Amino acid sequence: MTATRWMIAGLVLAAAPAWALAAQPPAAPAAPAPVRPPAPVTAIGQAAAGDAAAGTSLPELADLVDAVNKATSADASSREWSAPIRLAVVFTGLALLPSALVMMTSFTRIVIVLSFVRRALTTQNIPPTIAIVGLALFLTLFTMAPTFSRINAEAVEPYLADRLSFRAATDRGTDLVKDFMIRQTRESDLAMFIDMARVTAEKPADVPLHVAIPAFAISEFRTAFQMGCLLFIPFLLIDLVVAGILLSAGMMMLPPVIVSLPLKIILFVLVDGWALLAQNLVTSFT
């Protein structure tokens, strides 16, 4: 009996919360949340949507310099760059000159081909690196002479004669360099970067500079490697022939490069290799 009483008491205590909830009156339905009208589209939102729809566009270098000139100039209405801004542009251009020489001229193709020739000859550091770079530099000046002459005649001299403003002269010089790069760029590389940048260019002059430079660099790398591979083949054949002769003679302990190196140097000198190489490099830009 005692156990039965304890079981009945436990059941009553367990069912007590449910009875208490059932005894409470039903709760009133919750009032619906007020519906807020949509926020009006502001002018800033419209401008942001217009910018997103128009796509990305980079500011020109002259526009950035104009902004700095306006922020630092006492006369905000002046359209001519002040003397400190001109000095800043000139010194910035001098600091970026090595990069511009490598990526915006014929220097890249020339120095890569010359490095391929030195590697094909297996002469280690002969000619030395400074001689290779020096020859590439002067060949670059030779091949870029027509472009530099146009820049001098159409941008530098009119600016010195006060017929062009500083900004117009820099824009004209940039356009002439861009014209050279586009003429040496493959159409497929240029089309690829134009498609990735999502810009439209009906003529070469409309191609932005930030699109023309990487397309030109990729084309130069491809052309330089093609020329380097073609130069490598004759020297590779000499190595194979010498290695086969030494192997058939049983001189397996003698490195083939010791015998093939003088033969490759003699062949390169007899065919006047440096003159042929310089001639083909120069004519490849015409």
C-alpha positions as CSV (number, residue, x, y, z in Angstrom):
1,M,0.0,0.0,0.0
2,T,2.8,2.4,0.9
3,A,4.4,1.9,-2.5
4,T,1.1,2.4,-4.3
5,R,0.6,5.7,-2.4
6,W,4.0,6.9,-3.4
7,M,3.3,6.1,-7.1
8,I,0.0,8.0,-7.1
9,A,1.7,11.0,-5.4
10,G,4.5,11.0,-8.1
11,L,1.9,10.9,-10.9
12,V,0.0,13.8,-9.4
13,L,3.2,16.0,-9.0
14,A,4.3,15.2,-12.6
15,A,0.9,16.2,-14.1
16,A,0.6,19.4,-12.0
17,P,2.3,21.8,-14.5
18,A,0.1,20.5,-17.4
19,W,-3.1,21.1,-15.3
20,A,-1.8,24.6,-14.5
21,L,-1.3,25.5,-18.1
22,A,-4.7,24.1,-19.1
23,A,-6.4,26.2,-16.4
24,Q,-5.0,29.5,-17.7
25,P,-7.2,31.6,-20.1
26,P,-6.2,31.7,-23.7
27,A,-3.7,34.4,-24.7
28,A,-4.9,37.3,-27.0
29,P,-3.7,37.1,-30.5
30,A,-0.5,39.2,-31.2
31,A,-1.1,42.4,-33.1
32,P,0.4,42.3,-36.6
33,A,3.7,44.2,-37.0
34,P,3.3,47.6,-38.8
35,V,4.4,47.5,-42.4
36,R,6.9,50.2,-43.2
37,P,7.0,51.8,-46.6
38,P,10.1,51.2,-48.7
39,A,12.9,53.7,-48.2
40,P,13.1,56.2,-51.1
41,V,16.0,55.8,-53.5
42,T,18.4,58.7,-52.8
43,A,20.7,60.3,-55.3
44,I,23.7,58.6,-53.8
45,G,22.1,55.2,-54.3
46,Q,21.2,56.1,-57.9
47,A,24.9,57.1,-58.5
48,A,26.2,53.9,-57.0
49,A,23.8,51.8,-59.1
50,G,24.9,53.7,-62.2
51,D,28.6,53.1,-61.3
52,A,28.0,49.4,-60.8
53,A,26.2,49.2,-64.2
54,A,28.8,51.2,-66.0
55,G,31.6,48.9,-65.0
56,T,35.1,49.7,-63.6
57,S,37.2,52.5,-65.2
58,L,40.6,53.6,-64.0
59,P,41.4,57.3,-63.8
60,E,44.1,58.6,-66.1
61,L,47.5,59.7,-64.7
62,A,46.8,63.2,-65.8
63,D,43.5,63.3,-63.9
64,L,45.2,62.1,-60.7
65,V,47.9,64.8,-61.1
66,D,45.1,67.4,-61.8
67,A,43.4,66.4,-58.5
68,V,46.7,66.7,-56.6
69,N,47.4,70.0,-58.3
70,K,44.0,71.4,-57.4
71,A,44.3,70.3,-53.8
72,T,47.7,71.9,-53.3
73,S,47.4,74.9,-55.5
74,A,46.4,78.3,-54.2
75,D,44.5,79.1,-57.3
76,A,42.0,76.3,-57.7
77,S,40.6,77.7,-61.0
78,S,44.0,77.3,-62.8
79,R,44.2,74.6,-65.4
80,E,47.9,74.6,-65.7
81,W,50.0,72.4,-63.5
82,S,52.1,74.3,-60.9
83,A,55.9,74.0,-60.7
84,P,56.0,71.7,-57.7
85,I,53.5,69.3,-59.4
86,R,55.6,69.3,-62.5
87,L,58.7,68.5,-60.5
88,A,56.9,65.7,-58.8
89,V,55.7,64.2,-62.1
90,V,59.2,64.4,-63.6
91,F,60.9,62.8,-60.6
92,T,58.2,60.1,-60.4
93,G,58.8,59.4,-64.1
94,L,62.5,59.1,-63.5
95,A,61.9,56.6,-60.7
96,L,59.6,54.5,-62.9
97,L,61.9,54.8,-65.9
98,P,63.5,51.3,-65.4
99,S,60.1,49.6,-65.2
100,A,58.9,51.6,-68.2
101,L,62.0,50.7,-70.2
102,V,61.5,47.0,-69.4
103,M,57.8,46.7,-70.0
104,M,57.0,49.3,-72.6
105,T,59.9,49.1,-75.0
106,S,61.7,46.4,-77.0
107,F,64.1,45.7,-74.2
108,T,62.2,42.7,-72.9
109,R,62.4,40.7,-76.1
110,I,66.1,41.6,-76.8
111,V,67.4,40.7,-73.3
112,I,65.5,37.4,-73.2
113,V,66.9,36.3,-76.6
114,L,70.4,37.3,-75.7
115,S,70.1,35.3,-72.4
116,F,68.9,32.3,-74.5
117,V,72.0,32.5,-76.7
118,R,74.3,32.6,-73.7
119,R,72.5,29.6,-72.2
120,A,72.7,27.7,-75.5
121,L,76.4,28.3,-75.8
122,T,76.8,26.9,-72.2
123,T,79.5,29.5,-71.5
124,Q,78.2,30.1,-68.0
125,N,78.8,33.9,-67.4
126,I,80.5,34.7,-70.7
127,P,79.4,37.2,-71.9
128,P,78.9,38.7,-68.4
129,T,75.4,39.9,-67.4
130,I,76.4,43.5,-67.5
131,A,77.5,43.1,-71.2
132,I,74.2,41.4,-72.1
133,V,72.2,44.1,-70.4
134,G,74.3,46.8,-72.0
135,L,74.0,45.4,-75.5
136,A,70.2,45.0,-74.9
137,L,70.0,48.6,-73.8
138,F,71.7,50.0,-76.8
139,L,69.8,47.8,-79.2
140,T,66.6,49.0,-77.5
141,L,67.7,52.6,-78.1
142,F,68.3,51.7,-81.8
143,T,65.0,50.0,-82.3
144,M,63.0,52.7,-80.4
145,A,64.7,55.6,-82.2
146,P,61.8,56.2,-84.6
147,T,59.3,56.3,-81.7
148,F,61.6,58.5,-79.6
149,S,62.1,60.9,-82.5
150,R,58.3,61.2,-82.9
151,I,57.9,61.9,-79.2
152,N,60.6,64.6,-79.4
153,A,59.0,66.2,-82.5
154,E,55.4,66.0,-81.4
155,A,55.5,66.4,-77.6
156,V,58.9,67.7,-76.3
157,E,59.7,70.4,-78.8
158,P,56.1,71.8,-78.9
159,Y,56.1,72.0,-75.1
160,L,59.5,73.7,-75.0
161,A,58.2,76.2,-77.6
162,D,55.0,76.8,-75.4
163,R,52.8,75.4,-78.1
164,L,51.5,72.6,-75.9
165,S,50.7,72.5,-72.2
166,F,52.5,70.1,-69.9
167,R,49.5,67.8,-69.7
168,A,48.9,67.7,-73.5
169,A,52.6,66.9,-74.1
170,T,52.6,64.0,-71.6
171,D,49.4,62.7,-73.2
172,R,50.8,62.9,-76.7
173,G,54.0,61.1,-75.6
174,T,52.1,58.4,-73.9
175,D,49.9,57.9,-77.0
176,L,53.0,57.4,-79.2
177,V,54.5,54.8,-76.9
178,K,51.1,53.0,-76.8
179,D,51.0,53.0,-80.6
180,F,54.3,51.2,-80.7
181,M,53.2,48.7,-78.1
182,I,49.9,47.9,-79.9
183,R,51.7,47.4,-83.3
184,Q,53.9,44.8,-81.6
185,T,51.1,43.1,-79.7
186,R,49.3,40.0,-81.1
187,E,45.6,40.5,-81.7
188,S,44.7,37.5,-79.6
189,D,46.6,38.8,-76.5
190,L,45.1,42.3,-76.9
191,A,41.6,40.9,-77.3
192,M,42.0,38.7,-74.2
193,F,42.9,41.6,-72.0
194,I,40.2,43.9,-73.5
195,D,37.7,41.2,-72.8
196,M,38.9,40.7,-69.2
197,A,38.9,44.4,-68.6
198,R,35.4,44.7,-70.1
199,V,36.2,47.8,-72.1
200,T,35.3,48.7,-75.7
201,A,37.9,49.9,-78.1
202,E,36.9,50.6,-81.7
203,K,40.4,51.6,-82.7
204,P,43.9,51.1,-81.3
205,A,44.0,54.6,-79.9
206,D,41.0,53.8,-77.7
207,V,42.8,51.0,-75.8
208,P,43.5,52.0,-72.2
209,L,47.2,52.0,-71.2
210,H,46.6,49.5,-68.3
211,V,45.3,47.1,-71.0
212,A,47.9,47.7,-73.6
213,I,51.0,47.2,-71.3
214,P,50.2,43.6,-70.1
215,A,49.1,42.5,-73.5
216,F,52.3,43.9,-75.0
217,A,54.4,42.2,-72.3
218,I,52.8,38.8,-72.9
219,S,53.3,39.1,-76.6
220,E,57.0,40.0,-76.1
221,F,57.5,37.0,-73.8
222,R,56.0,34.6,-76.4
223,T,58.0,36.1,-79.3
224,A,61.2,36.0,-77.3
225,F,60.8,32.4,-76.3
226,Q,60.0,31.4,-79.9
227,M,63.2,33.0,-81.1
228,G,65.2,31.5,-78.2
229,C,64.0,28.0,-78.9
230,L,64.9,28.4,-82.6
231,L,68.4,29.5,-81.6
232,F,68.7,26.6,-79.2
233,I,68.2,23.9,-81.8
234,P,71.5,24.0,-83.6
235,F,73.5,24.0,-80.4
236,L,71.4,21.2,-79.1
237,L,72.2,19.1,-82.2
238,I,75.9,19.7,-81.6
239,D,75.6,18.5,-78.1
240,L,73.7,15.3,-79.2
241,V,76.3,14.6,-81.9
242,V,79.3,15.0,-79.6
243,A,77.6,12.9,-76.9
244,G,76.9,10.1,-79.4
245,I,80.5,10.1,-80.7
246,L,81.9,10.0,-77.2
247,L,79.6,7.2,-76.2
248,S,80.4,5.1,-79.3
249,A,84.2,5.7,-78.6
250,G,83.8,4.4,-75.1
251,M,84.7,7.7,-73.4
252,M,81.7,7.7,-71.1
253,M,83.7,9.5,-68.3
254,L,84.4,12.5,-70.4
255,P,81.7,15.2,-70.1
256,P,80.3,16.0,-73.6
257,V,80.2,19.7,-72.8
258,I,84.0,19.9,-72.7
259,V,84.2,18.9,-76.3
260,S,81.0,20.5,-77.6
261,L,81.7,24.0,-76.1
262,P,84.7,24.8,-78.4
263,L,82.7,23.5,-81.4
264,K,79.7,25.7,-80.6
265,I,81.8,28.8,-80.1
266,I,83.7,28.2,-83.4
267,L,80.4,27.7,-85.3
268,F,78.9,30.8,-83.8
269,V,81.9,32.9,-84.7
270,L,82.2,31.5,-88.2
271,V,78.6,32.3,-89.1
272,D,79.1,35.8,-87.5
273,G,76.4,35.0,-85.0
274,W,76.3,38.3,-83.1
275,A,75.8,40.3,-86.3
276,L,73.0,37.9,-87.5
277,L,71.4,38.0,-84.0
278,A,71.4,41.8,-83.8
279,Q,70.1,42.1,-87.4
280,N,67.2,39.7,-86.8
281,L,66.3,41.3,-83.5
282,V,66.2,44.8,-85.0
283,T,64.2,43.7,-88.1
284,S,61.7,41.8,-85.9
285,F,60.3,45.2,-84.8
286,T,59.8,46.6,-88.3
